[in-house]
Structures are given as structure tokens and as C-alpha cells.
Amino acid sequence: MTSTVPGKPLKVFVSYRHLDGDWVWDRLVPCLRAGGAEVLIDAERFRPGGGVYRQMDAAQDQADRHVLVLSDAYLASGACRHEMERAVAFDPKFEHHIVQPVRRDDCAIPDVLKPADPTLYTDLRDDRDAAAWKKLLDECGAELGTTAPHWLDARDEVVRWLRDNTSVNLLVLGDGLKWRELIEDVRSRPGNELGLFDMHRGVAAARSELIRAMLAECHLPLSVRPEPHDLADFESALAARVRTRLGLLHFDMVEDPQRSNVYGTSLFTALRYQVMEKKNLVLLLQSRRAFGALCPPGHLLSTLDVKTVELKATP
């Protein structure tokens, strides 16, 4: 197996029964990846036409940590037991924290794990246990900047609003939060296609270039004329679809007087019209100040129906 190198992400092999796959793919894998671990898992690593056990072993041999998602279904599987026994063989005395059992139901702890201290496994029968999540993520070199349940709740709320075609303000409160990774996880989900534009980019300083860049991120036609015709081209491009989802990172930049002067009121009018009237544009606005504070009373965007989702750093 590989040896850990300071500064490099840990490679984490996830051993699980496919009956537990929903939890693994929806909860465990996103937290590990967002936290900075490199996840090795069958659905992505295995190729058709190759022996299953050979590919399992090859993937497992690369790992620095082996997360075993224990359940009655897991222990009934010969393939899972094969992976568990190989993991233990890498650290038979449980001295190097290589084996990370995770208990997901009331299954009995198998004999192969009993030589270890009884507190060896992480008890995640209660998926809301922030301390248990922290224990596991710490051992896998993963850090979200907040608790796993809070990170997952924020992600799920963003997903829910976007699927409801409602614009969202992801309000990031504190430092070290894996908010970009949260947005990428949202984007990876079927039905949540999302163009993403960072307002810090230089092209955002010119209105027509900003519009061209936003459309490009959404894979829409790029023919954008200079002002004032750029807004008409923006509307025409959006009309080509029933609905477009667009994420704007660092939306706080709208407070910058230089940007506001360049954009004028017309851009904000166009955005509001597409969101509220045409209903063919849904926005995900990431900021460090609440949308309501960024758009004071009287601002053209202040009447947008935007739901706030807070992502708070752990104190």
C-alpha cells in the first residue's frame, strides 16, 4: 500500500455493500471528497472486462486508509469480507489507524476486528452524530470547516431549492469552509446542471464581457454585441431553454461602486426580469454578506425571491 506524504491528500478506499450505497454516495463520499481526501471506490475505479477481485485488490492496494462500512448486509457479502480481511492485513495490530470501520446498523462486530480496542470503530448508526463524523473525517485527513451534518444539511437545502426552481443565496459565514466543494457536489447531481461564474474574474468588470462569460458557463450561444445590445442578446440566449441555472460566486462584488457604475441598473433589471417574470433563470448566489444586506430597499434585486442557506464555520 502507499505511504502518506505530508501535504498530500490521503487516499481513502471505501469498502461497502451496494445495499448501503445510497448512504455511501450521498453522505460519506461527498464529505470525504469535500474535506480533501482522495476517494477510491468501485463504481469509479472498476472497468468492464476486468476481474472484479483483481480490480478490488488493485484499488485497495493504493489506499492510506480503508473505510469499512459495516452492516448486516456487508458482513453477509463474501466480496466485502475479502476487502475487510485485506484491510486488516495491512495493519493487523491496529497501530497505524489504517483500518476505519464505520458501524451503520446493529450488526455484530466481526471477530477479525475484535483484537482491536472496542472503541476502534466509528459509530454512525446515528447519522446526525457530529462527533462521530469528526472522528472519521479526522482519521481520513478530511476537514470541512464545520460539522458534517451541518455541511450536508446546507448542501441538501441548496439542492432542494434549486430543484424547486427557486433562487438561493449561499451565505458563507467564517473561514476555512468547504463551500466551493459544496457547490461542486450540488452541480454533480442529475437535474442540477449549473453554470458557474466567479465575480472576481477580470471579465466581470465590463458588462458585455460579463454577460458573454455567464452564457459561456451555461453552454449557451456566445454571440453578444456591445452595449446596449448585450442585454437583448442575453435575453435571447436564455429564451433558447426552458430554464437555466446560474451560480455567481463572490456576489458581494455587486457592492463595489466601480462595478455598479459599469453595470448600471439595466443589468439588474434584466436579471430580475428573467428570474421573476420569465421564470427561465434560477440563481445560486454565493456571498459572505446576506443578500438582503447586499441589496438594500429600493435596489432592483431587492424584490427577488431568494432563499438564504447559511453555511457556518465551527466556532
C-alpha positions as CSV (number, residue, x, y, z in Angstrom):
1,M,0.0,0.0,0.0
2,T,1.0,3.6,-0.3
3,S,2.8,5.6,2.4
4,T,1.5,9.0,3.5
5,V,3.3,12.1,2.3
6,P,3.0,15.4,4.2
7,G,0.8,17.9,2.3
8,K,-0.7,15.3,0.0
9,P,-4.3,14.1,0.4
10,L,-4.9,10.7,2.0
11,K,-6.1,8.0,-0.4
12,V,-9.2,6.5,1.2
13,F,-10.6,3.2,0.0
14,V,-14.3,2.8,0.7
15,S,-15.5,-0.8,1.2
16,Y,-19.3,-1.1,1.3
17,R,-22.2,-3.3,0.3
18,H,-24.2,-1.9,-2.6
19,L,-27.3,-2.2,-0.4
20,D,-25.8,0.6,1.6
21,G,-24.8,2.5,-1.5
22,D,-27.3,5.4,-1.1
23,W,-25.7,6.5,2.2
24,V,-22.2,5.9,0.9
25,W,-22.6,8.0,-2.2
26,D,-25.0,10.7,-0.8
27,R,-23.3,11.3,2.5
28,L,-19.9,9.6,3.1
29,V,-18.2,10.1,-0.2
30,P,-19.2,13.9,-0.6
31,C,-17.8,14.6,2.9
32,L,-14.6,12.8,2.3
33,R,-14.0,14.5,-1.0
34,A,-15.1,17.9,0.1
35,G,-12.7,17.6,3.1
36,G,-9.8,16.9,0.8
37,A,-9.4,13.1,0.7
38,E,-8.9,11.2,-2.5
39,V,-11.6,8.6,-2.6
40,L,-11.0,5.2,-4.2
41,I,-14.4,3.5,-4.8
42,D,-15.6,0.7,-7.0
43,A,-18.1,2.4,-9.3
44,E,-15.4,4.9,-10.5
45,R,-12.3,2.7,-10.4
46,F,-13.5,-0.6,-11.8
47,R,-13.6,-1.2,-15.6
48,P,-15.7,-3.6,-17.5
49,G,-13.9,-6.7,-18.9
50,G,-11.6,-7.0,-15.9
51,G,-11.8,-9.4,-13.0
52,V,-13.7,-7.9,-10.0
53,Y,-11.4,-9.2,-7.3
54,R,-8.3,-8.2,-9.2
55,Q,-9.6,-4.7,-9.6
56,M,-10.8,-4.5,-6.0
57,D,-7.4,-5.5,-4.8
58,A,-5.5,-3.1,-7.1
59,A,-7.6,-0.2,-5.9
60,Q,-7.3,-1.2,-2.2
61,D,-3.5,-1.5,-2.5
62,Q,-3.3,2.2,-3.3
63,A,-5.0,3.3,-0.1
64,D,-3.7,5.0,3.0
65,R,-7.0,4.4,4.8
66,H,-9.6,1.7,4.5
67,V,-13.1,2.8,5.5
68,L,-15.3,-0.3,6.1
69,V,-19.0,0.5,6.1
70,L,-20.2,-2.3,8.4
71,S,-23.8,-3.6,8.3
72,D,-25.5,-6.9,8.4
73,A,-25.6,-6.8,4.6
74,Y,-21.8,-6.0,4.4
75,L,-20.9,-9.0,6.7
76,A,-23.1,-11.3,4.6
77,S,-21.1,-10.5,1.5
78,G,-18.0,-12.6,0.5
79,A,-16.6,-9.7,-1.5
80,C,-16.9,-7.3,1.4
81,R,-15.3,-9.7,3.8
82,H,-12.5,-10.2,1.4
83,E,-11.9,-6.4,1.4
84,M,-12.2,-6.3,5.2
85,E,-9.6,-9.0,5.8
86,R,-7.2,-7.5,3.3
87,A,-7.5,-4.1,5.1
88,V,-6.8,-5.7,8.5
89,A,-3.8,-7.4,7.0
90,F,-2.2,-4.0,6.3
91,D,-2.3,-3.2,10.0
92,P,-3.0,-6.4,11.9
93,K,-2.3,-4.8,15.3
94,F,-4.3,-1.7,14.6
95,E,-1.4,0.5,15.4
96,H,-1.4,2.9,12.4
97,H,-5.1,3.9,12.1
98,I,-5.2,2.3,8.6
99,V,-8.5,0.5,9.2
100,Q,-11.5,2.7,9.8
101,P,-14.6,0.6,10.5
102,V,-17.9,2.5,10.4
103,R,-20.9,0.9,12.0
104,R,-24.1,1.7,10.2
105,D,-26.6,-0.7,11.8
106,D,-26.7,-3.0,14.8
107,C,-24.6,-5.7,13.2
108,A,-22.2,-7.6,15.4
109,I,-18.5,-6.5,15.2
110,P,-16.7,-9.3,13.3
111,D,-14.0,-11.4,15.0
112,V,-11.3,-10.0,12.7
113,L,-11.8,-6.6,14.3
114,K,-12.1,-7.8,17.9
115,P,-8.4,-7.8,18.7
116,A,-8.5,-4.0,18.5
117,D,-9.7,-1.7,21.2
118,P,-13.5,-1.7,21.4
119,T,-13.6,2.0,20.5
120,L,-11.8,1.3,17.2
121,Y,-14.9,1.7,15.0
122,T,-16.9,4.9,14.3
123,D,-20.5,4.5,15.3
124,L,-22.6,6.2,12.7
125,R,-25.8,4.4,13.3
126,D,-27.0,7.9,14.1
127,D,-26.1,9.9,11.0
128,R,-26.6,13.2,13.0
129,D,-23.7,12.5,15.4
130,A,-21.3,15.3,14.6
131,A,-18.6,14.0,17.0
132,A,-18.6,10.6,15.3
133,W,-18.3,12.2,11.8
134,K,-15.4,14.3,13.1
135,K,-13.6,11.2,14.4
136,L,-13.9,9.5,11.0
137,L,-13.0,12.6,8.9
138,D,-10.0,13.4,11.0
139,E,-8.6,10.0,10.6
140,C,-9.1,10.3,6.8
141,G,-7.4,13.7,6.6
142,A,-10.6,15.4,5.7
143,E,-11.7,18.9,7.1
144,L,-15.0,20.6,6.1
145,G,-14.5,23.7,8.3
146,T,-17.8,22.8,10.0
147,T,-19.6,19.7,11.2
148,A,-20.5,17.1,8.6
149,P,-24.3,17.2,9.5
150,H,-24.3,21.0,9.1
151,W,-22.4,20.8,5.8
152,L,-24.7,18.1,4.5
153,D,-27.8,20.0,5.6
154,A,-26.7,23.1,3.8
155,R,-26.0,21.1,0.7
156,D,-29.4,19.4,0.8
157,E,-31.2,22.7,1.3
158,V,-29.4,24.2,-1.7
159,V,-30.3,21.1,-3.8
160,R,-33.9,21.3,-2.7
161,W,-34.4,24.9,-3.5
162,L,-32.7,24.6,-6.9
163,R,-34.9,21.6,-7.8
164,D,-37.9,23.7,-6.9
165,N,-36.5,26.3,-9.3
166,T,-36.1,28.9,-6.5
167,S,-33.0,31.1,-6.4
168,V,-30.7,30.6,-3.4
169,N,-28.2,32.8,-1.5
170,L,-25.5,30.5,-0.1
171,L,-24.3,32.7,2.8
172,V,-20.8,31.6,3.9
173,L,-20.1,32.7,7.5
174,G,-16.5,32.1,8.6
175,D,-13.2,31.0,7.2
176,G,-12.0,27.5,6.2
177,L,-15.4,26.4,5.0
178,K,-15.5,24.0,2.0
179,W,-18.2,26.0,0.3
180,R,-16.8,25.6,-3.2
181,E,-16.8,21.8,-2.8
182,L,-20.4,22.0,-1.6
183,I,-21.4,23.8,-4.8
184,E,-19.5,21.3,-6.9
185,D,-21.3,18.5,-5.2
186,V,-24.6,20.2,-5.9
187,R,-23.6,20.6,-9.6
188,S,-22.7,16.9,-9.9
189,R,-26.3,15.8,-9.2
190,P,-28.6,14.9,-12.1
191,G,-31.0,17.6,-12.8
192,N,-28.9,20.3,-11.1
193,E,-26.9,21.5,-14.1
194,L,-25.4,24.8,-13.1
195,G,-23.2,27.2,-14.9
196,L,-20.7,28.8,-12.5
197,F,-19.1,32.2,-12.8
198,D,-16.8,33.9,-10.3
199,M,-17.4,37.6,-10.0
200,H,-13.8,38.1,-9.0
201,R,-12.8,37.4,-12.7
202,G,-11.5,40.3,-14.6
203,V,-14.1,40.0,-17.4
204,A,-16.7,40.8,-14.8
205,A,-15.5,44.4,-14.9
206,A,-17.2,45.0,-18.3
207,R,-20.9,44.3,-18.7
208,S,-21.0,42.8,-22.2
209,E,-18.0,40.6,-21.3
210,L,-19.7,39.6,-18.1
211,I,-22.8,38.5,-20.0
212,R,-20.7,36.6,-22.6
213,A,-18.8,34.8,-19.8
214,M,-22.0,33.9,-17.9
215,L,-23.6,32.5,-21.0
216,A,-20.5,30.5,-21.8
217,E,-20.5,28.9,-18.4
218,C,-24.1,27.9,-19.1
219,H,-23.2,26.5,-22.6
220,L,-25.4,29.0,-24.3
221,P,-24.8,30.9,-27.6
222,L,-21.9,33.3,-27.2
223,S,-22.9,36.0,-29.7
224,V,-23.1,39.1,-27.5
225,R,-22.9,42.5,-29.0
226,P,-21.5,45.6,-27.3
227,E,-23.8,47.7,-25.0
228,P,-26.6,48.4,-25.1
229,H,-27.5,45.4,-27.3
230,D,-25.8,42.9,-24.9
231,L,-28.9,42.7,-22.7
232,A,-31.1,41.8,-25.7
233,D,-28.6,39.0,-26.6
234,F,-28.7,37.8,-23.0
235,E,-32.5,37.5,-23.1
236,S,-32.4,35.8,-26.5
237,A,-29.9,33.2,-25.3
238,L,-31.9,32.4,-22.2
239,A,-35.0,32.0,-24.3
240,A,-33.4,29.0,-26.1
241,R,-34.1,26.9,-22.9
242,V,-37.0,26.3,-20.7
243,R,-34.8,27.1,-17.7
244,T,-31.1,27.9,-17.0
245,R,-29.4,27.7,-13.6
246,L,-26.5,30.0,-13.0
247,G,-24.2,30.3,-10.0
248,L,-22.5,33.6,-9.2
249,L,-19.6,33.3,-6.8
250,H,-18.5,36.2,-4.6
251,F,-21.7,38.0,-5.4
252,D,-20.6,40.6,-2.8
253,M,-18.9,42.2,-5.7
254,V,-22.1,43.9,-6.6
255,E,-21.4,46.3,-3.7
256,D,-18.2,47.5,-5.4
257,P,-19.1,51.1,-6.6
258,Q,-16.9,50.7,-9.8
259,R,-18.8,47.5,-10.8
260,S,-22.2,49.1,-10.0
261,N,-21.4,52.1,-12.2
262,V,-20.2,49.8,-15.1
263,Y,-23.3,47.5,-14.9
264,G,-25.8,50.3,-14.3
265,T,-29.4,49.4,-13.4
266,S,-30.1,47.7,-16.7
267,L,-28.2,44.5,-15.9
268,F,-30.0,44.1,-12.6
269,T,-33.3,44.8,-14.3
270,A,-32.6,42.1,-16.8
271,L,-31.7,39.6,-14.1
272,R,-34.8,40.3,-12.2
273,Y,-37.0,40.1,-15.3
274,Q,-35.6,36.7,-16.2
275,V,-35.9,35.3,-12.7
276,M,-39.3,36.8,-11.6
277,E,-41.2,37.3,-14.8
278,K,-39.9,34.9,-17.5
279,K,-39.0,32.3,-14.8
280,N,-36.4,30.8,-17.0
281,L,-33.4,31.8,-14.9
282,V,-32.6,30.4,-11.4
283,L,-29.7,31.9,-9.5
284,L,-27.3,30.5,-6.9
285,L,-25.6,33.5,-5.3
286,Q,-22.6,32.8,-3.0
287,S,-21.7,35.6,-0.7
288,R,-20.3,36.4,2.7
289,R,-22.9,39.1,3.4
290,A,-26.6,38.3,3.3
291,F,-28.4,39.0,0.1
292,G,-30.8,41.4,1.9
293,A,-27.8,43.5,3.0
294,L,-26.2,43.5,-0.4
295,C,-29.4,44.7,-2.0
296,P,-30.9,47.4,0.3
297,P,-34.5,48.6,-0.1
298,G,-35.1,50.1,-3.4
299,H,-32.4,48.1,-5.2
300,L,-33.8,46.4,-8.3
301,L,-32.7,43.0,-7.0
302,S,-34.2,43.5,-3.5
303,T,-37.6,42.1,-4.5
304,L,-36.1,38.8,-5.8
305,D,-37.5,35.7,-4.2
306,V,-34.2,34.4,-2.9
307,K,-33.9,31.8,-0.1
308,T,-31.0,32.0,2.3
309,V,-28.9,28.9,3.2
310,E,-26.3,29.5,5.8
311,L,-23.0,27.6,6.0
312,K,-21.4,28.4,9.3
313,A,-17.8,27.7,10.4
314,T,-17.4,25.6,13.5
315,P,-16.6,28.0,16.4
